């Protein structure tokens, strides 16, 4: 069982215990005090849960995040005087450095019901970065894009529903300009490349998008058209395969550099475990990948028999890499992103790289997290602070790319073209969001209803050097 599943299992067990205790208390009150207390408390408890306690947060908000960065990373000395963040006299920062600031963030009582956030102002790039309700520990702000304001001594940090305190620590992490290199984005599913790296690949001198699966399962939306489960899954797979090849052209990526491998969703782990054995689709009644490869710009080794095997996947990836010869490969982070297809995608790439005569730079991304389903917290257009991390034993090297408002809008439009992000949310989720807007001060994304519009359309794209 994956760590994510273990956390969910523990979370659900704890929730069942809490609900049972609450029910016993409500029954006791209704018997001993007044019968009408039961329905009132039940409805009130449900509303409170949906508004304030429905987030999947698998750690205590009072826990300190724990990070370590590579040795010899520059640490310019900074001081926090009230709201003003000031460098030591004479210290100047490069505009291209990724700036990480460790501070202590303490929620006020309102911050247990409204999302605490730190507002950055005073320069030309005002920003907001949001943290967990009830936050009470060490957090890592992303000051990328704030170098000029910080160097000029005009950058201010203001807590909303929280206080910022303690002696801050600043790191300035330099990195290459990956936009000036040949970039290949590995997407386990259509839309993963756009969610993680649209800003990067849309600005790269040359970009390749390689999508591993058709993403055909969970096609209930298409069954509403009167289709069978099999036909709906096949239609969804064809649509998402088409999306994976066409949407990158919105960012200027040539069609000849977009590849769909056509394997089946949530079957990569089974393929990996038995590399020679074909593993068919769970829902589309298919054991041939070629239905979803028909628009590819060139023939791949797996096209010979269409067998959905791990060995064919490796051969397809190898052929694509040899054609592209990327300088940088952007792929799911093996430790941060728990989705099983994302884990297998990273493993497949590493296995192929062993056979190549050059080794590209690897940048990891996380479209899902083990610990916090809402990360990055906050609203569309805001900055992205570092995610929760609780093991400082291994140094990490984050990489940040800033996106302008225009680039964010283009990214939002690319996501809007993705068929999988278009269907409306279930009624329960829409009701929960309505309660959160009314009672918890949360706002939706102006770009779309799907949660990924809020999470992915931000002023920062965040990667990790692997």
N, C-alpha and C positions, 0 to 999 in steps of 0.2 A: 504494500500500500504506500502511495506517495505521501510525502510530508503534508501536502495540501489536504489530501483526504483524511489523514490522521487529525489534522487541526480541525477540519470540518466535523469529523465524528465527535471529537471532544467538545466542540462548541455546541453541537446539537444535544449531546448528553447533558451538558450543564444547563442548557435552555430548558430541557424537559424537566429537570429537577426544580428549576426556578418556577416554571409554570405550575408544577404540582404543588409546591409550597404555597404559591399565591392562591391557587384554587381552594386549598384547605382553609386558608385565612379568610377568603371571601365567603365561603360557606359558613364558617363559624360566625362571622359578623352578621350575615343575613339571618341566622338562627337566633343569635343572642341579642341583636339590636333591632334590625328591621329588614323585612324580606326584599324591599326594593333596592337595598344596597348592592345586591348581587349583580343585577343587570347594569346598574350605573358604574360599578367598579370594573366589571368586565369590559364594557365599552371604553371607559376611560383608560384602562390598562392597555387595551389593544391600540388605541390612538397614540398613547405615549410610546409604545414599542415602535410603531411604524414611523413616528416623527423623530425619535431620539435614539433608539436602541437597535435599529435594524441593520446597521453597518456590520460587516464581517471584519472584526478587528481581533487578531489572534495574539495579542500581547497587551500588557497594561500601558495606558497612555503615560503613566509616570515613569516608565522605563527609559533609561538613557539610550539613544542610538550610539552605536560604537563603530567607529571607522578608524582605519589607519591608511595612510597614503604612502607612496613609494619613498624610500630614503632619499634625503637631499632635496625633497620638494621645497621650494622657497616658501618661507613663512614671514611675510612682511608684518612688522609689529603694528597692531591697531589698538585703539582705545575707544570705549563707548562712554561718552559723557552725556548722560540723559538720553536723548534720542539721536545725538550726533555721533557718527562713526568717523574716526579721524586716524589717519596714518601718522607714523612718526615723521618728523620734519625731514624733507629731502627725499623721501621714498616715492617713487613713481612706478606705475604699473603699466604693462603692455596691454593694448586693447584686445589682443587675441588670447590672453590667458583665461583659463577657467578659474574663477574665484569662488572658493568655498569658505564660508564663515560659520564656525561653531559657536553657538550661543545657548544659554539656558532660557527656555520658554516656559512660563508658568501661567496656566489658565486662571482667569477670574471665575467667579461663580457663574456669570453669564456664559462663559466659555465652556460650560458643561452642557449647554443647550444650543448655543450658536457656535459655528465653526471658528476657532481662534485663528487669527492670521496676522502676519507681519507685513506692514506696508513700507515699501522702499520709495523714498521721494527725495527731491532736492536736485536731481539731475535731469537729463533729457529723456530718461527711460524709466518712468515710474512703474512700479511692479507690486504685486501682492503674492505672497506665498502662504499657503494654508496648512494647518496641522490638525491633529486629532482633537476632538472635544475632550476636555479634561486634561490636556497635555500638561506635563509637569517634569520635563527633563531636558537633556542635551539634544539639540537639533542642529541640522546642517543646512544653512541657507545657501542658495545658489545666486551669487552676485555677478555672474557672467553678464557682460553688457553694462556694468556699473563702474568700470575702471576709471573713466574720466571723472565722474562725480566723486568717487572715493579719493582719487588723487588730488582733486581740488578742495577736499574737505567739506563738501556740501551734502554728502549722502546722509540721510536720516532714516532710522528704523523706528517705526511706531507700531506698537502692539494694539490690536483690536480684539477685545475679549481675552487678552493675555498680556503678560508683562515680559519684556526682554531684559535679562540681567546677566551679571557675571562678567568676567574678563574674557572678551571674545578672542578667538584664535582664527587667523586667516591663512589659507593655503592658496598659492598661485600655481596652478598646474598647466604647464605648457604642452601643446600638442601640434602635430602637423595640420595643415589645412587639407583635410581629406577631400574637399570639393575639387581640388586640382589634381586628383588621381582617378584612376579607373576603378569604379566602385561596382561591386556586385552585391545585391540585397537578396538574401535567402528568406523566402516567405513560406512557412509551412502551409498557409492558407491564403487565398485571395483576401486582400485588405491588410494583411500583416505588414507588408512592405510600406504601405501608405501610413498606417498607424504609427509605425516606428520611425520611418526614415524618409518620408516624402520630402521634407525640407532639404535633406542631404542629397538624395538622388536627383531632385529637380535642379540642383545647382552644380552637380558634378560635371566635369569635363566630358566624361563618358560613363554611362550607367547601364547596368544589366539587372533585370528583375527575373528571378528564378523562383517559381511557385511549385511546391512539391505535391500538393493534393488538390483535388477538385472541390473539397468541402461540401460534399453532396448530402450529408445527413441532416437530420432535424429540419425536414422540409414541410412541416405542418402548414405553413402559410400557403404553400402551393396546393396542398390537398384541399383547401377551401374552395379551389376552383373546380372541384369535382373529380380530381385526379386520384388514382390509386397511390399508395405509399411508394411503390417502385417507380412509377412514372414521375411522381413529384420529386423524388430524389434525383432521378436522371436529369430532369429539367433544371433543378437547382444547381447540380454539378456543371451542366453545360453553361448556365448563366455565369456562375462564379469563375469558370475557366475563361470565358470570354472577358469578364471584368479584369482578370489578372493580366491579360494580354493587351487590353485596350486602354484602361485607365492610365497607365504610366505614360501614354502618349500625350495626355493632358499636360504632363510635366516636361515634354520634349524628348522623352526616351523613344528612340526609333523602334518600330515594330519588330525589326530583325534582332533586337536585343531583349525581347521579352519571351520567356519560355515557360510553358506549363507542362509539368511532368505527368500529371493525371493520375497519381496514386490516390488511395482512398482514405477518407478522413477517419482518424482514430484507429488506423490499422498499421501505422508505422512500427509500433512496438512489437506487434506480432510478427511482422516481416523481419525485423532485426533479430528476433529470437530464433527464427528458423530461416536463414538467408536464402535457401533454395526453394522454399515452399511458397507458392502463390497464395495471397491473402486477398479475398474478394471484398467487395463493399458490404457494409452492414445492412444497408437499406435499399441500394439500387439494383440488387440482383445482377451484379457485374463482376467478372473476373478478368476483364480486359481493359487496359488503360487507354486504348486508342480512341475511344469515343470522346475523351476529354483532351486529346492532343491534336485534334484535326486542324487547328489554326496555327500550329507551331511554325516558325520560319525555317526550320531545318530538321532533318531526320535524326533521331536519337537511337542509341543501341536498343533500347527497350521496345522500339517500334517493330522490331523483327517478329516478336511473338505477342507483345502486349501483356506479358505476364507481370502481375503486381508482386514482384519479389524484391528483397533487399539488394540482392546482387545486381538486378537491373537498375534499381535506384542509384546505386553507387556508380554504375557504368554511365548512366545518363548525366549524373552530376560531373563526373570526370570529363566527359566529352564537352559539356558546356563550359567548364572551367578552362579546358585547353583552347577552346575557341576564343574565350573572353580574355584570358590571362589577367585576371583582376589584380590590382595593387592592394585593394581593400575589400574584405568580405564582411558584410554586416549580417549577423545571424543571431538567433535567440541566445540569451545568456544562460549557461547551463545550471547555475545555482539560483538565479533570481526568478526565472520564468518556469512555473511548474507544469504547464500544459504538456501532456505526454508527447504530442506531435512535435512540439517545439524542442523538447529534450532530444528526441530522435533526430530531428533535422540537424541540430548541432553535432550530434555524434556521427552522422553520415558525412558531414563536411570534413570533420577531423580525420575520419578514416580515409577519405579520398585524398586529402592533402599529403598523407604519408607517401603517396605514389608520385607526387609532382616534383619537378626539379626547381621550383621556386616556392617560397612561403610568403603569402600575402599577410598584411596586417589584419588582425581580427578585431572587430568591434561588436560587442554584445548589446542586445536590447532586451527589454522586458515589457511585453504588452499585458502580462498578468503577473501577479505577485503571490507568494506564499502567504504573507502575513496581513495584507490589507487590501481588500477588494476595491476600495475606493481610490487608492493611489493612482495617479497624482491627485491629491485633494484640491479643492477649490474649483474655480470656474474656468470656462473657455477663455483663452487670451492671457491667462495669468502665468507666472513663472512656475518652474518645477524644482522644488527642493529635493535633496537626496532622499531616497526611500528609506524605510525602516531597515536597520541592519544591527545585529547583536553579536557579531563575532569579529573582533578587531585583529584576529590572529593572522589574517592574510591581507596584505596591503591591496587596495583597489585604486584604479586610475580612471576616474570618470572623464568623459569627454562631452562637451556641451556645444551645440550649434544653436545660435540665436536666429529666430524667424521674425521677420517684419510682419506688420499687420496684413500687408498684401499677400505675403507668402502663407500666412495662416489661413486667409480666405481661400487661396487656391487649394490648400490642403483639405479644407472643409469641403470644397466642391468635389475634390477627388473622392473623399469618403462618401459623399452623397451619391456618387455614381455607382457605388458598390451595392449590388442587390441585397446582400445579406444585412446591410445596415438600414434598409428602407422600411421593412414591415413595422407596424406599430407595436409598442410594448404590450404585454398582457395587462388586463384590467387591474389586477392587484398591484402591479408595479406602477401603473399610472396613478392609482389612488394614493400609494405611498408617497410618490413624488409630490402630489398635490398637498398632502399633509405636511411634508417637509418644507415646501415653499411657504405655506401659511404659518407654520408654527416654529420652524427651525431656521428660517431665513435663507434657505438654499434656492438658487435659481437654476433654471435649465439652460442648455446651450441654445444660442440663437440659430445654430446651423442645422440642428436635427434632434430628434427625440432619443435616438440611441445613445446610451451612456458613453460610447467611445467618442462622440463629438465633444463631450465635455473633457474627457480624459486626454485626448490626443491632440486637439487643436490648441496648442500652447505656444508661448513665446520661446520655449526651449525644447529641443530634442536632446535626450540624454542617452549616452552610450557608455560602455565600459571597455577599455583595452583588455583583451584576453591574452 
